[in-house]
Amino acid sequence: HHRLAMEQVLGAHADRAALAMQVQRWQASELEQAIIDAGGCAAEMRSAAAWQQHPQGQAVQREPLFSWQITQPAPLPDWPLAEARPLMGIKVLDLTRIIAGPVATRFLASLGASVLRIDPPGWQEPTLDEELSCGKRRAVLDLTQTADREQFIRLLREADVLVHGYRADALERLGFDAETLQALSPGLVLAGLNAWGWQGPWRNRRGFDSLVQMGCGIAERGMQWQQSDKPVPLPVQALDHATGYLLAAAVLEGLRRRVTDGHGSLVRLSLARTAWLLQQHPLGQCAGAGIEPQVKDNLPCYELTPWGLGVRLRAAAWLPGTPQMFATSGSAPGTHPATW
């Protein structure tokens, strides 16, 4: 779908070289906007200085890393909160895609949470399914259809946590604004993330890690560092993974507040705000080498999955005294029914 949106603007081309010639005829900012207007995703490569002067860059700098809002009180829960499986009995409804949100819900699942991920019909994430779906059950619902919406509402009434990766107004347009969600599930911990931030002109713009690295100056800085003639992003989707663990931490804090204070929470993060955090704490000189696979980084047992035997790495974050365990192996969308 990204390619189709791009081709509406630039046309179809036989190879990269032909496409590059067409791209060269455009001003970068004009091409960026044209592809956005066509329903696609695009980002001009900007320097950090240019991003800090951009209206969206300025809006992101004004946002807190964790945007918190206290919501209505609810009866205190009776979660067991055992050290070995601290989130046992806690129900997490997962409406996230690709990497950042699924990293968060995978971590919550490893702590014992019952995570039910909901995907739309026809959704596929090859390679990411294997990597990020362990510990979760995966169902398919179409929230534009009456019967599926009613089933989603039934799930929501029992949920303790809802994690989503929708743009700022996407859930509202589906009829599930924050107030409605809290009314359906009093005390809900509602955690959301988006690409470009929750304020500013791009608050509803589609995006993902690679585009944010291009737009905020990270890829341009990498190009300078490597003295390259093309963008050099970080060697991993660092904004996704970092924001995923921050999001999981936010959920844990929301659950703590639910237990201690008896109220729900609304917390929001964004890839762009995580990028700004990283840009404020540069590493300086980095050797860029010496990182090799280590057996000690592996979890101690094999995972039997629909794709075969797998060895899974330990998480980048952990809780002392709490082993990382997954109740289910990785799975494809629609493997499980849309029930708790």
N, C-alpha and C positions, 0 to 999 in steps of 0.2 A: 504493500500500500504506500510505503514511502517512495518507492520507485515510480509508481503510477502518478503520484502527485507531482514529482519532479518532472516527469515526461509531459505533463500538461503544459509546463512552462518552457522546457528546453527541447521537447521532442525526443523520440527514441533514436538511439545511436548504436552502431555496431560494436564499438569498443570504447575504452576509456579515452584514447587519444582524440577520437572524434567528438566525444562529449566535452573534453577539456577545451577544444577549439571553440565550441559554442559558448561555454562558460566565460571564456576570456572576452567575449563581446559585451559582457554586462559589468556594471558597477556592482561591487559586492553587496552593498546594503540594499540596492534595488532588487537584486536576485534573491537575497534572503527574504525580503518582504513578498515578492511575487510567489515564491514557493509556499510561504505561510498562507497567503491569500488563497492558494489552490488547495489548502487543507493538508499540506505536508509539514515536514520538520526541516529546518535549516538554521545555520548560524554562521554569520560572518566571523572570520578570525579577527579578534580585537586584541590590542595590548591591554595590560592591566590598567594603565593610565587612562586609556580610552574608555574602558568599562567603568571605571570609577567616576567618569564624567557623564556616562550614559544615564538617562532617567531611570532605567531599571536597575543598573548597578548602584545608583544612589539609594533607591528604595530598599535594595537588599542590605546595604550597609546599615540602614536604620532599623532593620528587623532584629529581634533577639534570636539567638541560636535555637532556643526552645520558646515558642510562643504559647503561653499557658493561659487557660481560662477555666475558672472553677464553675462547675455546673450544679444542678439541683441535688440536694441530699437524697440518700436512699438508705434503706435498712443495712446495717452492718452485715457483711457476708460471713459465711461459715466455712471458708476455705481452710483446709488442714494445714497448709504452709509448712510441710515437712522439709527438713534441710536437704535430703537426698533428691526430692522432687518437689520443689517449692511451689510450682504452679499447677500441681495436680488439682483437678476439679474446676479449673478456670477455663472458660470457653472463649475462644478467640475466633472471630469472624474475619477472614482474610480476603480483602478485595484489592490485592496488589499484583503487580506485573513485573516481569523481567528480573531485576537484581535487587534494588535498594529495599523495597518493601518485603520481598521474599527472604532477604537476609535477616530482617528483623523477626519475621514470624517463624523462620527456621530456628532462630536462637530461642524464642519463646517455647517452641515445641520441644527443644532439647532439655528444657527445664521442667517438662511435664505438662504443659498446657495442651488442652484439646483444641487443635487448630483445624478449622474447616475453611479451605480456600474455595472461593466461588469464581469460576471463569465463565465468559460468555460462550455461546455456541461457536464452534469452529476455531477456537483459539488454540494455537500451538506454539511451544517454545522449545524447539529442539536444542539439545545439550543443556539448556537451563533446567528443563524438567528433571534430568538426572542429578544436577548439582544442588538444586534449591528446594525440591519438594519433599525431602525426607522429613518424617515426623508429622506430616500433615495428611489429612483426608482431602480429596479433591472432587468437587461436584461442579456441575454446569447448570446455570440458570440464565434466562433471558429476562432482565428486569424491565423490559418494555412489554412483556406479556403478562396478562392478569394473573394467571395461575402461578407463574414463577414469582411474581411480586408478592403474592400472598404467602408463598412458602418462605421467601426471604424475610418477610415480616415475622413469621413464626420463629424462624431461626434467631432473628434479632431480639425478640422478646426474652430469649434465654441467654443471650450473649453477655459476657462481662466486658469484652474488649472488641472494638472494631478498628482494624487497621486498613487504611485505603491509600491509594496512590493517584487519586483523581485530581484533575485541575480544580481551581478554586470554586468554580460554579457547577461542576459536572454532576455531583450528587444532588445539588439543589434542583437542577433541571430534571432529574429523575424523580423528584418529589421527596428526597431524603436529606433535607437540610439538617443542620446540627440540632435545632430545637426539636424537630420531628424524631430524630434518632434518640435523643435523650428522653422524650416522652414515651417512646416505645420500650426503652430499656433504661429506667431510672438508675443513676449511678454509673452509667456506661463510661468506660475509658475510651474516648474517641481520638485516635491518633492518625494524622494525615501528613503526607508529604507530596510536594510537587517539584517541578524542575526549577522554575525561575523565581520562586518566591511568592508570597501571599499578598503583597502589596505592589503597587506600581503598574505601568501599562502592559507588562507581560505576564501578569498574574494568571491569566488563562491561556497562555501560550503553551503548546505542546513542546516537549523537549525530553532529553535524556542526557546521561553522563557525558558522552562524547561531545555533544553540542554545547553543553555548559562549559566544558574545558576549552572549547574553541572561543566561545563568546566572552568569557571572563578574563582571558589573558594567560591561562595556564599553558595552552598549546603554543602560543607565541613566545612565551618565556622559555619553553623547552626548545623551540627552534633556535633561539639565541644561544642557549646553553650548549647545544650540539653543533652550532654553526652550520645549520642545515638550511636548505632552500625550500623546505616544506614544513608544515605544522608538526610538532612533536608533542603529543599528549603524554600523560603519565602512562607507565607500562601496564597498569591495571585500571579497572573502572573504580578508581579510589574514591570518587565522590559517592558512588552507589554504596560501596561497602562501608565507608565511614558513616554515611547517613543512615544506613541500615542498622548499625549497632547503636548509634545515637537514638534512633527511633525505638529500638528495643529497650534501651535504658529509660526513655520517656514513658513507655508502657509500664515498666516496673515501678517507676516513681508514681504514676497514676494509680496503680494498684495499691501501693503503700498508703497513698492519701485516702483511698477508698476504705482501707482497713482502719486507719487511725482517725480519720475525720468524717467518714461516712458520706462523702460527696463524690460526684463524678468529675471528669476532667476532659477538656478539649485541648490537645497539644498539636502544634504544627511545626514541621521542619521543611527545609528545601535543599536541593542539591546546590543551588547557587549560594545559599548562606553557608553551607559547609565549605564550599570552595573559598569563600571570603575568610573563613576561619583559618584554613590552611595557608592562604596567601599572607595572612598576618603573622605566620610563624614559619618563615622559610628555613629550610634545612642548611643553607649554605652549600659548601662543597660536598658532593656526594659521589662516592666511588662508582656507584651504579653497577657493581659486580660483587661476586662473592656470596650470593644467595643461592644455595643449592638445596635440592630436596633432602630431607632428613627423615629417617624411619621414625624418630621420636615425635615427629609432627603428625603421624597417623593415629587415628583411633585404633584401639587394640583388637578389633574384630572386623571380619569382612561383612559387607552388606549385600544381601541377596535382593536384587532388583529385577524389574521386568527386562532390563537391558543386560543382565548378567551380574557376575560378582564384581563388587566395587570396593575400593579402599578410600575411606573418607578422611580428610584432614580435620584436625582439631579446629575449633572455632578460634577466631582472633581474640575473643573475650571469654571470660569464664567467671563463675562464682566460686570462691573457696569452699571446699567441702561438698560441692555439688557436681557429680559426674555428668558428662554430656552424653545423653542417651536419647535415641529416637524410637518411638513406639511403632512407626511404620517405615518402610523403605520409600525411596522415591517412586513417584507414580505419574501417570499421564492425566490430563483433564478428563473428568467424567468417570474416573475409576470408582468413585463412591457415590452413594445417594446424598441428596441435599438434606441430611438430617444430622442431629447431634448423636 
